[in-house]
Amino acid sequence: MHNKYEKLFEPVKIGSVTLKNRFVMAPMGPQGLGDSVGGFNQRGVDYYVERAKGGTGLIITGVCFVDNEAEHHSMPSTPCPTINPVHFTRTAREMTERIHAYDARVFLQLSAGFGRVAPPVDPDLKPVSASEIMNRWVDIPCRALTKEEIHRIVKRFGEGAAIAKNAGFDGIQIHAVHEGYLLDQFAISFFNNRTDEYGGSLENRLRFAREIVEEIKKTCGEDFTVTLRYSPKSFIKDWRVGALPGEVFEEKGRDLPEGIEAAQLLEQYGYDSLDVDVGCYDAWFWNHPPMYQKKGLYIPYAKAIKEAVNGPVICAGRMDNPDLALSAIEDGSCDLIGLGRPLLADPDYVNKLRFGQTELIRPCLSCHEGCLGRMVHYGWLNCAVNPSCARERITELKPVLKKKKVMIIGAGVAGCEAARVLSMRGHQPVVYEKTNRLGGNLIPGGTPDFKEDDHALANWYENTLKDLSVPVYYNTEVTPEMIRTVNPDTVIVATGSRPKVFGLGDDSKVFTAEEVFLGSRDPGSRVVVLGGGLVGCELALWMKNNGKDVSIVEAQDSLLKLNGPLCFANISMLLSLIQKKDIAVYTDSRAVRTTEQGVLIETGAGEQELSADSVVLAVGYDSENRLYNELKHEVRDLYILGDARKVSNIMYAIWDAFEVASNI
């Protein structure tokens, strides 16, 4: 059978390593996946092996440090081959041997450190950098690395790579002349004020990176493959300020012409491949693109590098659309496709694509709530839509001994996830939905073009339940009498939530965000949005993009204050877009009443009338739990899930449903 994506499954070489296909797992992790003495823990081993099992040709681990002296990393943090080489080899060898069993290859990503972008945790230890510059997050000055420290770190790279080679790794990726990490702080003149041989000219600023690859090749052999994570453009407008897509600005970091020149030098120094993205911690929404960035955003930059170097180029960055990936290969933009978050969402992405099962690939939402958000807040990598990510062993589904008939009321994400898990374990779930489609709040929430993957997730659940032969009854409102008639063994109430509303006098032009998203109400050309949480801000941005004059009124002292934990990359880009697009924002303010001209609001400076054709409420949701309350003293095996239990986000609706359905 012909598969139009066959070109993505051609073998390709990086250095001396031949890969079975063009798919690379971009470095994701391994925070939370290491143990207290520098090895991989069992979660980490299982996590990477699962992606190899799913068909990915090359696995690249996340950051593993080589040095713990110049920049201290508390344990357990991430694996480190030089802390306890015997223990690292023991744990890593299990992982590499299992990965090789699936005919995949694996590179260890070795890092020089974070430098100015590391959040300071010890007030007695100054962060380090190329020069005495300020930390990215707080006003604490960094100290410049000494030449002795640089030389020791270079030596540790050689030692770490040799240990990795012995542990079965097929190559190394160097972290990184990208994203403004420590090596990048040496490479970018904006951060590097040194006057010794590690500062000044481009060649001097790349000397650290050059010495690293030379040391590894000397230690491990010229044919041992070494790649580099590389950002040819920084998008830095100023300290801690990033530029938005399409914005005209003066680049303070690395601009593309120097990026191309640096790429050619790095290849000359011995790097076998460049893994390309763009951005910097000062413009974090480029390196960690949220849904507000377009798909395939790195392709033009990868192509510029591909045209300038001879070695293979890897391109990641929202590349989950296989048609987009194929076109990038066919037009010569890159040689390999990097998938990071998409492989967290669905570790079987590559095999499903090979089998032509694209409709069964679980989509990444680019929400960062389970991956980067949880790494920053909780020190642990996960995925919002895949509760098994980095928990593969403890979430392995167990077949049931006694099959149950389970009635699921509500086909939002919680109800759908429960049905999926129950069916896979051998139960007989039946889903009842009062509307004409499944997805719940994914449907209004996915209306903006930048939220297309919300609708993709709803479609995935529909296709998956169909593939599992789970019955779904639409346009059916369940009553207690119906439950008595059906007489199920178990009932799951996942009836979701309803938008909060309140009166403002004449409410004829007061609508809910849901009504506007669904198109059942026309907000007109001038709109005031009440509520500056995530729903209100995304609604305002979407309407502004569609030519409307929009204002946001928020009772808190800042936007997005009550949402969390949201990833900083998402927050900073959304707030920057709101500012750039001149959406008027009134904080510490509340609506008083509607008027003939619009709405009267109360601000810290007094009352003010805003002209508006409509006022749209985006002030949260109330749990729809009335049916559950009617049943809780009548049905013995009864569960409540999703927003019906507690209004939260997509991740917790899915995760809670997975937990409950795994144990029925």
C-alpha positions as CSV (number, residue, x, y, z in Angstrom):
1,M,0.0,0.0,0.0
2,H,1.4,3.4,-1.0
3,N,2.0,5.8,1.8
4,K,2.4,9.4,0.7
5,Y,4.8,10.0,3.6
6,E,7.3,7.4,2.5
7,K,10.0,10.0,2.1
8,L,9.8,10.6,5.8
9,F,10.8,7.0,6.4
10,E,13.9,6.9,4.3
11,P,17.2,6.1,6.1
12,V,19.4,9.0,6.8
13,K,22.9,9.5,8.2
14,I,24.2,11.8,10.9
15,G,27.9,11.5,11.0
16,S,28.7,7.8,11.3
17,V,25.2,6.9,12.5
18,T,22.5,5.6,10.2
19,L,18.9,6.2,11.2
20,K,16.0,4.1,10.0
21,N,13.8,7.2,9.3
22,R,13.9,11.0,9.4
23,F,12.1,11.4,12.8
24,V,14.1,12.7,15.8
25,M,12.7,13.0,19.3
26,A,13.7,16.6,20.2
27,P,15.3,16.8,23.6
28,M,12.4,16.8,26.2
29,G,13.4,16.3,29.8
30,P,15.0,14.7,31.7
31,Q,13.9,16.8,34.8
32,G,12.3,14.4,37.2
33,L,13.8,11.5,35.3
34,G,17.2,11.3,37.1
35,D,18.1,9.9,40.5
36,S,20.0,11.3,43.4
37,V,23.5,10.1,42.2
38,G,23.3,11.2,38.5
39,G,21.8,8.2,36.8
40,F,18.5,7.7,35.0
41,N,15.6,6.6,37.2
42,Q,13.1,4.0,36.0
43,R,10.7,6.6,34.9
44,G,13.3,8.1,32.7
45,V,14.3,4.8,31.1
46,D,10.7,3.9,30.4
47,Y,9.9,7.3,29.0
48,Y,12.6,7.3,26.4
49,V,12.1,3.6,25.5
50,E,8.4,4.2,24.9
51,R,9.2,6.8,22.1
52,A,11.7,4.3,20.5
53,K,9.0,1.6,20.7
54,G,6.7,4.1,18.9
55,G,8.9,4.2,15.8
56,T,11.1,7.3,16.3
57,G,14.4,6.9,14.5
58,L,16.6,8.9,16.9
59,I,16.0,9.7,20.6
60,I,17.8,12.7,22.0
61,T,17.7,12.9,25.8
62,G,17.2,16.3,27.5
63,V,19.8,18.2,29.4
64,C,22.5,16.2,31.3
65,F,25.2,18.2,33.0
66,V,28.9,17.4,32.8
67,D,30.1,19.7,35.6
68,N,28.7,20.4,39.0
69,E,31.3,22.8,40.3
70,A,31.2,26.1,38.4
71,E,27.4,25.9,38.4
72,H,25.9,23.8,41.2
73,H,23.0,21.5,40.3
74,S,21.2,20.0,43.3
75,M,20.3,16.3,43.1
76,P,18.1,14.7,42.1
77,S,18.0,17.1,39.1
78,T,19.0,15.6,35.8
79,P,21.4,12.7,35.0
80,C,25.1,13.5,35.0
81,P,27.6,11.0,33.7
82,T,30.6,12.4,35.5
83,I,29.2,12.3,39.1
84,N,29.2,8.5,39.4
85,P,30.2,7.0,36.1
86,V,29.6,3.4,37.1
87,H,26.1,4.1,38.3
88,F,25.3,6.3,35.3
89,T,26.5,3.5,33.0
90,R,24.4,0.9,34.8
91,T,21.2,2.9,34.5
92,A,21.9,4.3,31.0
93,R,22.9,0.9,29.6
94,E,19.5,-0.5,30.4
95,M,18.0,2.4,28.4
96,T,20.2,2.3,25.4
97,E,20.0,-1.5,25.0
98,R,16.2,-1.3,25.1
99,I,16.1,1.6,22.7
100,H,18.4,-0.3,20.3
101,A,16.0,-3.3,20.4
102,Y,13.5,-1.2,18.5
103,D,16.2,-0.4,15.8
104,A,16.3,3.2,17.1
105,R,19.4,5.2,18.0
106,V,20.0,7.5,21.0
107,F,22.1,10.5,21.6
108,L,22.9,11.9,25.1
109,Q,22.5,15.6,25.3
110,L,25.4,17.1,27.4
111,S,25.2,20.6,28.7
112,A,27.8,23.2,29.8
113,G,25.2,24.7,32.1
114,F,22.5,27.4,32.1
115,G,24.5,30.5,33.2
116,R,22.4,33.6,33.4
117,V,19.1,31.8,32.6
118,A,19.2,29.6,35.7
119,P,16.8,30.8,38.4
120,P,19.0,31.5,41.5
121,V,18.1,29.2,44.3
122,D,21.1,29.7,46.6
123,P,21.7,33.3,47.8
124,D,25.3,32.4,48.6
125,L,26.1,31.2,45.1
126,K,26.3,33.7,42.3
127,P,25.0,32.5,38.9
128,V,27.7,32.3,36.2
129,S,28.0,33.5,32.7
130,A,30.5,34.6,30.0
131,S,30.6,38.0,31.6
132,E,29.4,40.0,34.6
133,I,25.8,40.5,33.4
134,M,22.5,40.3,35.1
135,N,20.6,37.1,35.6
136,R,17.6,36.6,33.3
137,W,15.0,36.4,36.1
138,V,16.1,38.6,39.0
139,D,18.5,41.5,39.4
140,I,21.4,39.5,40.6
141,P,24.7,39.9,38.8
142,C,26.4,36.9,37.4
143,R,30.1,36.2,37.8
144,A,32.3,35.5,34.7
145,L,33.6,32.0,34.4
146,T,37.4,31.8,34.8
147,K,39.5,30.3,32.1
148,E,40.4,27.5,34.5
149,E,36.7,26.7,34.9
150,I,36.2,26.7,31.1
151,H,39.1,24.3,30.6
152,R,37.7,22.0,33.3
153,I,34.3,22.0,31.8
154,V,35.8,21.2,28.3
155,K,37.7,18.3,29.9
156,R,34.5,17.1,31.6
157,F,32.7,17.0,28.2
158,G,35.4,14.6,26.9
159,E,35.0,12.4,30.0
160,G,31.2,12.6,29.9
161,A,31.1,11.6,26.2
162,A,33.4,8.7,26.8
163,I,31.2,7.4,29.6
164,A,28.2,7.9,27.4
165,K,29.8,5.9,24.6
166,N,30.5,3.1,27.0
167,A,26.9,3.2,28.2
168,G,25.7,2.6,24.6
169,F,24.9,6.0,23.4
170,D,25.3,6.4,19.6
171,G,26.3,10.0,19.8
172,I,26.2,13.3,21.7
173,Q,24.2,16.4,21.3
174,I,25.9,19.5,22.8
175,H,23.6,21.9,24.8
176,A,23.9,24.4,23.4
177,V,24.7,27.4,21.2
178,H,21.0,28.1,21.4
179,E,18.3,29.7,23.6
180,G,20.8,31.8,25.5
181,Y,22.2,29.0,27.6
182,L,25.8,29.2,28.9
183,L,27.6,28.3,25.7
184,D,25.3,30.7,23.8
185,Q,26.2,33.5,26.3
186,F,29.8,33.1,25.2
187,A,28.7,33.0,21.5
188,I,26.5,36.2,21.6
189,S,28.3,39.5,21.8
190,F,25.3,41.1,23.7
191,F,26.2,38.8,26.6
192,N,29.9,38.4,26.1
193,N,32.1,41.4,27.2
194,R,35.3,39.4,27.6
195,T,38.7,40.6,26.5
196,D,40.5,37.3,26.6
197,E,40.6,34.6,23.9
198,Y,36.9,33.7,24.7
199,G,35.6,37.2,23.8
200,G,35.7,39.7,21.0
201,S,35.6,38.1,17.4
202,L,33.0,35.6,16.4
203,E,35.7,32.9,16.3
204,N,36.8,33.7,19.9
205,R,33.2,33.7,21.1
206,L,32.7,30.2,19.5
207,R,36.0,29.0,21.0
208,F,34.3,27.3,24.0
209,A,32.0,25.4,21.7
210,R,34.9,24.5,19.4
211,E,37.1,23.2,22.2
212,I,34.2,21.0,23.4
213,V,33.7,19.2,20.1
214,E,37.5,18.8,19.6
215,E,37.8,17.3,23.1
216,I,35.0,14.8,22.5
217,K,36.5,13.8,19.1
218,K,39.9,13.4,20.7
219,T,38.5,11.3,23.5
220,C,36.0,9.2,21.7
221,G,37.3,9.1,18.1
222,E,36.7,11.2,15.0
223,D,33.9,8.9,13.9
224,F,31.9,9.4,17.2
225,T,28.9,11.6,16.2
226,V,28.5,15.0,17.8
227,T,25.6,17.3,17.0
228,L,24.7,20.8,18.3
229,R,21.5,22.4,19.4
230,Y,21.7,25.7,17.6
231,S,19.7,29.0,17.3
232,P,20.8,31.1,14.3
233,K,18.6,34.1,15.5
234,S,17.8,35.3,19.0
235,F,14.9,37.8,18.6
236,I,16.2,39.9,21.5
237,K,14.9,43.5,21.5
238,D,16.5,44.3,24.8
239,W,17.3,42.6,28.2
240,R,14.4,40.3,29.0
241,V,12.3,41.6,26.0
242,G,11.6,39.5,23.0
243,A,10.3,40.5,19.5
244,L,7.0,39.2,18.2
245,P,6.6,37.5,14.8
246,G,6.6,40.2,12.0
247,E,7.8,42.9,14.4
248,V,10.4,45.3,13.0
249,F,13.2,45.7,15.6
250,E,16.9,46.0,16.1
251,E,18.3,42.6,16.9
252,K,20.5,42.8,20.1
253,G,21.4,39.1,20.0
254,R,22.5,36.9,17.1
255,D,21.0,38.0,13.8
256,L,20.7,35.6,10.9
257,P,23.7,36.7,8.8
258,E,26.0,36.0,11.8
259,G,24.0,32.9,12.5
260,I,24.8,31.5,9.1
261,E,28.5,32.4,9.4
262,A,28.6,30.8,12.9
263,A,27.0,27.7,11.5
264,Q,29.6,27.3,8.9
265,L,32.4,27.7,11.5
266,L,30.8,25.2,13.8
267,E,30.6,22.6,11.0
268,Q,34.3,23.3,10.3
269,Y,35.1,22.7,14.0
270,G,33.7,19.2,13.8
271,Y,30.0,19.2,14.5
272,D,28.2,16.6,12.4
273,S,24.8,18.1,12.5
274,L,22.9,21.2,13.6
275,D,19.6,21.0,15.4
276,V,18.0,24.3,14.5
277,D,15.5,26.5,16.3
278,V,15.4,30.3,17.0
279,G,15.0,32.5,20.1
280,C,16.4,33.1,23.5
281,Y,15.3,33.1,27.1
282,D,14.7,36.8,26.6
283,A,12.3,35.8,23.8
284,W,11.2,32.5,25.2
285,F,8.1,32.1,23.2
286,W,10.3,31.4,20.2
287,N,12.2,28.4,21.6
288,H,9.1,27.1,23.3
289,P,6.4,28.1,20.9
290,P,2.9,28.3,22.3
291,M,-0.2,28.0,20.1
292,Y,0.0,31.7,19.2
293,Q,3.1,30.8,17.0
294,K,2.4,29.3,13.6
295,K,3.2,25.7,12.8
296,G,6.6,25.0,11.4
297,L,7.9,28.4,12.5
298,Y,11.6,27.4,12.3
299,I,11.5,26.1,8.7
300,P,12.8,29.4,7.1
301,Y,15.7,29.5,9.5
302,A,16.5,25.8,9.1
303,K,16.5,26.3,5.3
304,A,18.9,29.2,5.6
305,I,21.3,27.0,7.6
306,K,20.8,24.0,5.3
307,E,21.8,26.1,2.3
308,A,25.0,27.2,4.1
309,V,26.3,23.9,5.5
310,N,27.0,20.4,4.2
311,G,25.9,18.3,7.1
312,P,22.3,17.3,7.9
313,V,20.0,19.8,9.6
314,I,17.2,18.9,12.1
315,C,14.2,21.1,12.3
316,A,11.6,21.0,15.1
317,G,9.1,23.6,16.2
318,R,5.4,22.6,15.9
319,M,6.2,20.2,13.1
320,D,3.4,17.7,14.0
321,N,1.5,18.2,10.8
322,P,2.9,15.5,8.5
323,D,2.2,17.4,5.3
324,L,4.2,20.3,6.6
325,A,7.0,17.9,7.7
326,L,7.0,16.3,4.2
327,S,7.2,19.6,2.4
328,A,10.1,20.7,4.6
329,I,12.0,17.6,3.5
330,E,11.0,17.8,-0.1
331,D,11.9,21.5,-0.6
332,G,15.3,21.0,1.1
333,S,14.6,23.0,4.2
334,C,16.0,20.3,6.4
335,D,17.0,16.6,6.5
336,L,15.3,15.4,9.7
337,I,12.1,16.3,11.5
338,G,12.3,17.0,15.3
339,L,9.2,16.2,17.3
340,G,9.3,17.1,21.0
341,R,5.9,17.8,22.5
342,P,4.1,15.8,19.8
343,L,5.9,12.6,21.0
344,L,4.9,13.4,24.6
345,A,1.3,13.6,23.5
346,D,1.6,10.4,21.4
347,P,4.7,8.3,21.6
348,D,3.3,6.1,18.8
349,Y,3.1,9.1,16.4
350,V,5.7,7.7,13.9
351,N,4.3,4.2,13.7
352,K,0.7,5.5,13.3
353,L,1.9,7.8,10.5
354,R,3.7,4.8,8.9
355,F,0.5,2.8,9.0
356,G,-1.6,5.6,7.6
357,Q,-3.5,6.1,10.9
358,T,-3.1,9.9,11.1
359,E,-6.7,10.3,12.5
360,L,-5.5,8.3,15.6
361,I,-2.5,10.5,16.4
362,R,-3.3,12.3,19.6
363,P,-2.5,16.0,19.1
364,C,-0.3,18.3,21.1
365,L,-2.1,21.5,22.2
366,S,1.1,23.6,22.6
367,C,-0.4,24.5,26.0
368,H,2.9,23.7,27.9
369,E,0.8,22.9,30.9
370,G,2.0,19.3,31.3
371,C,5.5,19.7,30.0
372,L,7.3,23.0,30.5
373,G,4.8,24.4,33.0
374,R,5.1,21.4,35.3
375,M,8.9,21.3,34.9
376,V,9.2,24.9,36.0
377,H,6.6,24.7,38.8
378,Y,7.1,21.1,40.0
379,G,10.4,19.9,38.6
380,W,8.8,17.1,36.6
381,L,8.0,16.5,32.9
382,N,4.5,15.3,31.9
383,C,1.9,16.0,29.2
384,A,-1.5,17.5,29.5
385,V,-3.2,15.2,27.0
386,N,-1.3,12.0,27.8
387,P,-1.4,11.1,31.5
388,S,1.0,8.2,30.9
389,C,3.9,10.5,29.8
390,A,6.9,9.9,32.0
391,R,4.7,7.7,34.1
392,E,4.6,4.8,31.7
393,R,5.1,2.0,34.2
394,I,2.8,3.2,37.0
395,T,0.0,4.0,34.5
396,E,0.1,0.7,32.6
397,L,-3.5,-0.3,32.1
398,K,-4.6,-3.6,33.6
399,P,-7.2,-5.8,32.0
400,V,-10.3,-6.2,34.1
401,L,-11.3,-9.5,35.6
402,K,-15.0,-8.7,35.7
403,K,-16.5,-6.7,32.8
404,K,-18.8,-3.8,33.9
405,K,-21.4,-1.8,32.0
406,V,-20.5,1.8,32.6
407,M,-22.8,4.7,31.8
408,I,-20.9,7.9,31.1
409,I,-22.9,11.2,31.1
410,G,-21.2,13.9,29.2
411,A,-18.8,13.7,26.2
412,G,-16.3,16.4,27.1
413,V,-12.7,15.5,27.6
414,A,-13.2,13.9,31.0
415,G,-16.1,11.7,29.7
416,C,-14.2,10.7,26.5
417,E,-11.0,9.9,28.4
418,A,-12.8,7.7,30.8
419,A,-14.6,5.9,28.0
420,R,-11.3,5.3,26.2
421,V,-9.5,3.9,29.2
422,L,-12.4,1.8,30.3
423,S,-12.8,0.3,26.8
424,M,-9.1,-0.5,26.6
425,R,-9.2,-2.3,29.9
426,G,-12.2,-4.5,28.8
427,H,-15.2,-2.7,30.3
428,Q,-18.3,-1.7,28.3
429,P,-18.6,2.1,28.5
430,V,-21.5,3.9,26.8
431,V,-21.4,7.7,26.4
432,Y,-24.4,10.0,26.5
433,E,-24.0,13.6,25.2
434,K,-26.8,16.2,25.3
435,T,-25.4,18.2,22.3
436,N,-24.8,17.1,18.7
437,R,-21.0,16.6,19.1
438,L,-18.4,15.5,21.6
439,G,-15.7,17.8,23.0
440,G,-17.4,19.9,25.6
441,N,-15.5,23.2,26.1
442,L,-13.0,22.2,23.5
443,I,-15.5,23.3,20.9
444,P,-16.0,26.9,21.8
445,G,-12.4,27.2,23.1
446,G,-11.0,25.8,19.8
447,T,-12.8,28.4,17.6
448,P,-9.8,30.8,17.3
449,D,-7.5,29.7,14.5
450,F,-4.6,29.6,17.0
451,K,-6.5,27.0,19.0
452,E,-7.1,24.6,16.1
453,D,-5.6,21.8,18.1
454,D,-8.4,21.9,20.6
455,H,-10.7,20.8,17.8
456,A,-8.1,18.3,16.7
457,L,-8.2,16.8,20.2
458,A,-12.0,16.5,20.0
459,N,-11.7,14.8,16.6
460,W,-9.1,12.5,18.0
461,Y,-11.5,11.4,20.8
462,E,-14.3,10.9,18.3
463,N,-12.0,8.7,16.1
464,T,-10.6,6.8,19.0
465,L,-13.9,6.0,20.5
466,K,-15.1,4.9,17.1
467,D,-12.0,2.7,16.7
468,L,-12.7,1.1,20.1
469,S,-16.4,0.6,19.1
470,V,-17.6,2.7,22.1
471,P,-21.3,3.7,21.6
472,V,-21.9,7.5,21.8
473,Y,-25.5,8.7,21.9
474,Y,-25.8,12.4,20.9
475,N,-28.7,14.8,21.6
476,T,-29.5,12.8,24.7
477,E,-30.1,14.4,28.1
478,V,-29.8,11.8,30.8
479,T,-32.3,11.8,33.7
480,P,-32.4,9.8,36.9
481,E,-35.3,7.8,35.4
482,M,-33.2,6.8,32.4
483,I,-30.3,5.6,34.6
484,R,-32.8,3.4,36.5
485,T,-34.0,2.0,33.2
486,V,-30.5,1.3,31.8
487,N,-29.4,-0.1,35.2
488,P,-25.6,0.2,34.7
489,D,-23.0,-1.2,37.0
490,T,-21.2,2.1,37.3
491,V,-22.2,5.7,36.5
492,I,-19.7,8.5,35.7
493,V,-21.1,12.0,35.7
494,A,-19.0,14.3,33.5
495,T,-21.5,17.0,32.8
496,G,-19.0,19.8,32.6
497,S,-19.7,23.4,33.5
498,R,-21.7,26.4,32.5
499,P,-20.5,30.0,32.1
500,K,-21.0,32.4,35.0
501,V,-23.4,35.2,34.2
502,F,-24.6,38.2,36.1
503,G,-26.9,41.1,35.3
504,L,-25.8,44.6,34.2
505,G,-29.2,46.2,33.8
506,D,-30.2,46.0,30.2
507,D,-28.7,42.6,29.3
508,S,-29.9,42.5,25.7
509,K,-26.3,43.1,24.5
510,V,-24.6,41.1,27.2
511,F,-23.3,37.7,25.9
512,T,-21.1,34.9,27.2
513,A,-17.7,34.1,25.7
514,E,-19.1,30.7,24.7
515,E,-22.0,32.3,22.7
516,V,-19.6,34.5,20.8
517,F,-17.1,31.7,20.1
518,L,-19.9,29.4,18.9
519,G,-21.3,32.1,16.7
520,S,-24.8,32.1,18.3
521,R,-24.4,35.8,19.1
522,D,-22.9,38.6,17.0
523,P,-20.8,40.9,19.3
524,G,-20.7,43.7,16.7
525,S,-17.6,45.8,15.9
526,R,-16.9,47.3,19.3
527,V,-16.6,44.8,22.2
528,V,-15.9,45.0,25.9
529,V,-14.7,41.7,27.4
530,L,-15.3,41.4,31.2
531,G,-12.6,39.1,32.6
532,G,-8.9,39.0,31.8
533,G,-8.3,35.4,32.4
534,L,-7.1,33.0,29.7
535,V,-10.6,32.8,28.1
536,G,-11.1,36.5,28.1
537,C,-7.6,37.3,26.8
538,E,-7.8,34.7,24.0
539,L,-11.3,35.9,23.1
540,A,-10.1,39.5,22.9
541,L,-7.1,38.5,20.7
542,W,-9.2,36.5,18.4
543,M,-11.7,39.3,17.9
544,K,-9.0,41.9,17.5
545,N,-7.4,39.7,14.8
546,N,-10.8,39.7,13.1
547,G,-11.0,43.5,12.9
548,K,-13.0,44.3,16.0
549,D,-12.3,47.1,18.5
550,V,-11.8,45.3,21.8
551,S,-11.3,46.3,25.4
552,I,-10.6,44.0,28.5
553,V,-11.9,44.9,31.9
554,E,-10.3,42.9,34.8
555,A,-11.0,43.1,38.5
556,Q,-7.5,41.9,39.4
557,D,-4.4,44.1,39.2
558,S,-3.1,42.3,36.2
559,L,-4.3,39.9,33.4
560,L,-4.0,36.1,33.7
561,K,-3.5,36.4,37.4
562,L,-5.9,33.6,38.5
563,N,-4.9,31.1,35.8
564,G,-2.1,28.7,36.5
565,P,0.2,27.1,36.4
566,L,0.6,28.7,32.9
567,C,3.9,28.5,31.2
568,F,5.9,31.7,31.1
569,A,6.4,31.3,27.3
570,N,2.6,31.3,26.8
571,I,1.9,34.1,29.2
572,S,4.6,36.4,27.9
573,M,3.5,36.0,24.3
574,L,-0.2,36.4,24.9
575,L,0.4,39.6,27.0
576,S,2.8,40.9,24.4
577,L,0.3,40.3,21.6
578,I,-2.4,42.1,23.6
579,Q,-0.1,45.1,24.0
580,K,1.1,45.1,20.4
581,K,-2.4,44.9,19.0
582,D,-3.5,47.9,21.1
583,I,-6.2,46.1,23.0
584,A,-7.3,48.5,25.7
585,V,-6.9,46.9,29.2
586,Y,-8.5,48.2,32.4
587,T,-7.2,46.4,35.5
588,D,-8.5,46.9,39.1
589,S,-11.8,47.7,37.4
590,R,-15.3,46.3,37.3
591,A,-18.5,46.8,35.3
592,V,-21.3,48.8,36.9
593,R,-24.1,48.7,34.3
594,T,-24.8,48.8,30.6
595,T,-25.6,52.1,29.0
596,E,-27.0,53.2,25.7
597,Q,-23.5,53.8,24.4
598,G,-21.9,50.7,26.0
599,V,-21.0,50.0,29.6
600,L,-20.1,52.0,32.6
601,I,-17.0,50.7,34.5
602,E,-15.5,51.7,37.8
603,T,-11.7,52.1,37.9
604,G,-9.3,53.4,40.4
605,A,-9.6,56.8,38.9
606,G,-13.4,56.8,39.0
607,E,-16.2,55.8,36.7
608,Q,-15.7,55.7,33.0
609,E,-18.1,54.9,30.1
610,L,-16.8,52.6,27.4
611,S,-18.4,52.6,24.0
612,A,-19.5,49.1,22.9
613,D,-21.9,47.2,20.8
614,S,-21.8,44.3,23.2
615,V,-20.4,43.2,26.6
616,V,-19.0,39.7,26.7
617,L,-18.7,37.8,29.9
618,A,-15.6,35.7,30.4
619,V,-15.7,35.5,34.2
620,G,-15.3,31.8,34.8
621,Y,-17.6,28.8,35.0
622,D,-19.8,27.0,37.6
623,S,-19.8,23.2,37.9
624,E,-22.8,21.5,36.3
625,N,-23.2,18.9,39.1
626,R,-27.0,18.9,39.6
627,L,-27.4,15.4,38.2
628,Y,-24.7,14.1,40.4
629,N,-26.3,15.5,43.5
630,E,-29.6,13.8,42.6
631,L,-27.8,10.5,42.2
632,K,-25.2,10.5,45.0
633,H,-27.5,8.7,47.5
634,E,-29.1,6.4,45.0
635,V,-26.2,5.0,42.8
636,R,-23.6,3.1,44.7
637,D,-20.8,3.0,42.1
638,L,-20.9,6.7,41.2
639,Y,-18.1,9.0,40.1
640,I,-17.9,12.7,39.2
641,L,-15.2,14.0,36.8
642,G,-14.0,17.1,35.0
643,D,-15.5,20.5,35.5
644,A,-18.5,18.9,37.1
645,R,-16.3,18.0,40.0
646,K,-14.1,21.1,40.0
647,V,-13.7,23.7,37.3
648,S,-10.1,23.4,36.1
649,N,-8.2,23.0,32.8
650,I,-8.0,20.3,30.1
651,M,-5.1,18.6,31.7
652,Y,-6.8,17.9,35.0
653,A,-10.0,16.8,33.4
654,I,-8.0,14.2,31.4
655,W,-5.7,13.2,34.2
656,D,-8.5,12.7,36.7
657,A,-10.6,10.7,34.3
658,F,-7.6,8.5,33.5
659,E,-6.9,7.9,37.2
660,V,-10.5,6.9,38.0
661,A,-11.1,4.8,34.9
662,S,-7.9,2.9,35.5
663,N,-9.1,1.7,38.8
664,I,-12.8,0.8,38.1
